[in-house]
Amino acid sequence: MDKSMNLEKVIALGKKVKANKQLYEELSAAGFEYVLNPKTDELHKVGLADFWGSHNLKNANLDNFLYLKNLSDAVPMHEYPDGTGIPIYHLETRQHLMNYVLNKCKHCFV
């Protein structure tokens, strides 16, 4: 592979990381506390410290993730053990979307 192809890949990756970081900051500012990876069903914390972890959120296709927040401050979702059934609702309509079996990212929730 020639050097120009490598440079193009590095530039494209840099743009993706920048876009993902910006989206993560926007999600945090909007009050979202978690993102859910639809491929792995892993729940990740929203926050820049978690973004830079070793689970590759910076390179992921975050547009396909679900953005979640707790409906109550009483018991945050991540306080439950893995395997707990968590109902997921649409934020605007409050319509029940699905039941999610909690699978916390091992890097975000130590």
Buried (B, 14 or more C-beta within 10 A) or exposed (E): EEEEEEEEEEEEEEEBBEEBBEBBBEBBEEEBBBBBBEEEEBBBBBBEEBBEBEBEBBEBEBEEBBBBBBEEEEEEBBEEEEEEEBEBEEEEEEEEEEEBEBBBBEBBBE
